[in-house]
Amino acid sequence: MEKGVGNGIIAGFLSALLALVINTKLADYSKRQAITLGAPVIEEILKTGMAVLFGGSVILSHLCFGIAEAVYDVARKRDIRSYFAGVTAVLSHALFGAAAVWTMEHLRSVVSGILVSFLLHISWNRWVIRKKE
């Protein structure tokens, strides 16, 4: 397995685990703020940052994170909404990763890639929360 592939996969699953721990702590203070602001910022920093740090594929890191989130969603509650949440987790995190990669390639800046991806992620989470209300 190519180093970038393996390290991207490791970065994605490890960032998912770290994000779960951090996001759970944040939710103790304000669940809505954790979902709409804290989690997107933390997750995008972790997914992209760890992939870059490990020399891995950024897009694979994001995709694996989405897969981990999907498994978690479905394992918690096996109903149609959890399966839909799982599919959208994979697709949305892949999209955030693609946006990060595109930005990093065009602006030659990891920070810019993270910024674009967390702004998209914040927007997505806010839209989802509004739809649920």
C-alpha positions in Angstrom: 0.0 0.0 0.0 1.3 3.4 -0.9 2.4 5.5 2.1 0.1 8.4 1.2 -2.9 6.0 1.0 -2.2 4.2 4.3 -1.4 7.3 6.2 -4.5 9.0 4.8 -6.6 6.2 6.1 -4.9 6.2 9.5 -5.3 10.0 9.7 -9.0 9.7 8.9 -9.9 7.1 11.5 -7.6 8.6 14.1 -9.1 12.0 13.6 -12.6 10.5 13.9 -11.7 9.0 17.2 -10.1 12.2 18.5 -13.1 14.3 17.3 -15.5 12.0 19.0 -13.8 12.5 22.3 -13.4 16.3 21.9 -16.9 16.8 20.5 -18.5 14.9 23.3 -16.7 17.2 25.8 -17.9 20.3 23.9 -21.5 19.0 23.8 -21.5 19.0 27.6 -21.3 22.8 27.5 -23.6 23.6 24.5 -24.8 20.9 22.2 -26.1 23.3 19.5 -22.8 25.3 19.5 -20.8 22.1 19.5 -22.7 20.9 16.4 -22.9 24.1 14.5 -19.5 25.6 15.3 -17.1 23.6 17.4 -17.3 20.2 15.7 -16.8 21.5 12.2 -13.7 23.5 13.1 -12.2 20.7 15.2 -13.0 18.0 12.6 -11.6 19.9 9.6 -8.4 20.8 11.5 -8.0 17.2 12.5 -8.8 15.5 9.2 -6.7 17.8 7.0 -4.0 18.5 9.6 -3.3 14.9 10.5 -3.2 13.8 6.8 -0.7 16.6 6.1 1.3 15.8 9.3 1.4 12.1 8.5 2.1 12.6 4.8 -1.2 11.0 3.8 -3.9 11.6 1.3 -6.2 14.5 2.5 -9.2 13.2 0.6 -8.8 9.7 2.0 -8.6 11.1 5.5 -11.9 13.0 5.0 -13.5 9.9 3.4 -12.5 7.6 6.2 -13.7 10.1 8.7 -17.0 10.1 7.0 -17.1 6.3 7.0 -16.3 6.2 10.7 -19.1 8.8 11.4 -21.5 6.8 9.3 -20.8 3.6 11.2 -21.2 5.5 14.5 -24.6 7.0 13.4 -26.0 3.6 12.3 -24.6 1.7 15.3 -26.3 4.2 17.7 -29.8 3.9 16.2 -30.7 1.5 13.5 -33.5 3.3 11.7 -34.0 4.9 8.3 -32.8 8.3 9.6 -29.5 6.9 10.8 -28.8 5.1 7.5 -29.6 8.4 5.7 -27.3 10.3 8.1 -24.6 7.7 7.5 -24.7 8.1 3.7 -24.8 11.9 4.0 -21.8 11.7 6.4 -19.7 9.9 3.9 -20.7 12.2 1.0 -20.4 15.5 2.9 -17.0 14.7 4.4 -15.8 13.7 1.0 -17.0 17.0 -0.3 -15.3 18.9 2.5 -12.1 17.0 1.7 -12.4 17.8 -2.0 -12.8 21.4 -1.2 -9.8 21.4 1.1 -7.6 19.7 -1.5 -8.8 22.0 -4.3 -8.1 25.1 -2.2 -4.7 23.8 -1.0 -3.6 23.0 -4.5 -4.8 26.4 -5.9 -3.7 28.6 -3.1 -0.8 26.5 -1.9 -2.0 26.9 1.7 -3.0 24.2 4.1 -4.6 26.8 6.4 -6.7 28.1 3.5 -7.8 24.5 2.7 -8.9 24.0 6.3 -10.6 27.4 6.4 -12.7 26.6 3.3 -13.6 23.1 4.5 -14.7 24.3 7.9 -16.8 27.1 6.5 -18.6 24.6 4.3 -19.0 22.2 7.2 -20.4 25.0 9.4 -22.9 25.9 6.7 -23.9 22.3 6.2 -24.4 21.6 9.9 -26.4 24.8 10.3 -28.6 23.9 7.3 -29.2 20.4 8.7 -30.1 21.7 12.2 -32.6 24.2 10.7 -34.2 21.4 8.6 -34.7 19.4 11.8 -36.4 22.2 13.7 
